[in-house]
Amino acid sequence: MANTTDINDTNNEATINKYVNCAEGLNTIEAVAGSIGIRQTVDGKSIELDFTTVEEVIERVDPQGKGFLQVNLVDGKKILLTSKLIGFKPLACKGLDMSKLPKVVTTPDLISVFEAIEETIGNDAASFIEVDVLKKVFRSVISGGEQIGFNLSNEKTWLGQIDSLRNKFIA
């Protein structure tokens, strides 16, 4: 059964702090008063979570029996805190079938999508349609991550590299 806390309950802050401090792949970082900075050790990406934007914190268990936190924000966004990663919803992108994407993604997924694009471009039978779909997936993950506070400006530049790769294979 999920354990929920009230919007005005200071337990939201305590629950999040305790979880992050015990998580093997998350660390707290300096943040402004009333907030928590959370960094993923896997890629060094971080967000700052303002506790006044937290509506509800739900302690959940995944199918493998591992606990995680679902943090519902007052604007309707959700963040999942697992022992190693910060999960978020990819943002809808025009022309992308969102039903084919996972409901929750993480910043390391950007590397996987980028590698899939490189592999597809390197394939002699590469379809420009496939590459364009993968680019939309990439943008969807970028947008979802930025929406919850990740700085993904460096990753955005990867799309320029993709276009350079594509031009090399066309020439």
N, C-alpha and C positions, 0 to 999 in steps of 0.2 A: 504494500500500500504506500502511496506517495505521501510524503510529509510536506505540507505547505505552511507558509508563514504569511502573515498579514502584511499589507502594503506599509503600514506605519510601524511595523514591528522591527526593532533593532536587531532581531535575530537574522534578518536577511544579511546584514553586514557580517555578523559573527559566523553565520553558516558559510558564506562565500570565503571569508578569510581563512577559516579553519580548513575548508576543503583545499584551497590553493596551497596553503602551507604544508599540507600532508601529501599533495599530489607529487608524484615522482618526476613529472615532466613539465610542471608549471612552477613559476616563481613569482613572488610579488616584487614589484619595482616601485620606486618613488612616484607618488601621485599627489595631486592637490587634496586638501582636506575634504573629507566626505566622499572620497573615491578610492578605488584600488586599481593599481596597475598590475596587469597580469601578462607575463612573458612565457612563451612556449620555448623550452630549451631546444627542441628539435630544429627550429629555424630562426630563433631569436625574435620572431614577430610578437608584437604586444598590442594590447588594447588598454584603455583606461575606462573603467566602469564607474560612473557616477551613481552612488547609492540612491539618490533621489529619483533616478529613472527606473529603479527596480520596483516592479509591481509585486512579483511573487517569485519565490525560490522553491523548486520542487526537487527533492532528492529521489532519484530514480535508479533502477537497476537494469542493465542491458541483458540481452539473451544469454550472454556468457557469465552472468552473475556479477559483473563489475559495476560498482556504483558510479553515478555521475550526477551533476547538477544541471537542471534546466532552469535558466534564469529568464523569466518573462519580464519584458520592459513595458513601461506604460504606453509607449507608442506602438505596441503590438509586435515588435521584433522579439526574437528569442535567441539566446546564446546557450550552447551546451558546453559545460566544462567537464572534460574527461580527465583521467589521470595524466594524460600527456598533451592533449590538444584542446583548442577552443573551436567549437563547431558553430556553424551558422548556415542559414538558408541561402542557396544561390538565388540571385535576382533574375526575374524573368527577362528574357531577351527576345526581341522581335524575330520571328522565324525559327525559334528554338523550341523543340518539344520538351517541355520541362518534365513531363512524365518519364522521360528516359534518363533523367539525372537523379542522383541520390537526393533525398530530402534535406540532408545535412552534409556539408562539405567543410574542408579545413584548408588552411593556406598551403600545406604540402601537396594538396591535390593540384595546385597550379603547376608544379614540377611535372607531375604525371601527365597532365594535359599537354604541356609544352613538349614533352618527349614524344607523345603520340603524334603531335603535329609534325615534329622533325622526322619521325619515322614515316609518316604518310607522304611528306614531301619527297623524301629520299626513295620512295617506292616508284619504280618505273611506271606502274599503272596507277599512280596517284590521281585521285579525283579532286578537282578543285572544289567540288561540292563538299567532299569529306573534310578538306582543310578548312573551308568556311564554317562548317558546322562546329568543328573543334575550336575555331577561333571564337565562335559565339559562346561555347561552353566556357572557355577561358575568361571571356569578358563577364559572363554571368557570375563566375566565382569571384573575380576581382570586385565586381560591383557589390556583391553580397558581403564580402569581407570589409570593404570600405564603409559600407552602411553601418556596420557595428563598431567601427573605429580603427581597423587595421590601416596602417600606412602601406600601401602597395604600389607606390609610384615607381619603384625600381622594376617591379614585375610588369607594369604596364609597358615599359620599354621593350620587353621581350617580343611584343607583337611586331615591332619594327624589325627585329632580327628574323622573325618568321618570314616577313615579306622579302627581306634580303636573301634568305635561303631559297625561297620560291623562285626569285628572279635568277639565281645561280643555276637552278635545275631547268629553268625554261631556256636559258641561253645556250 
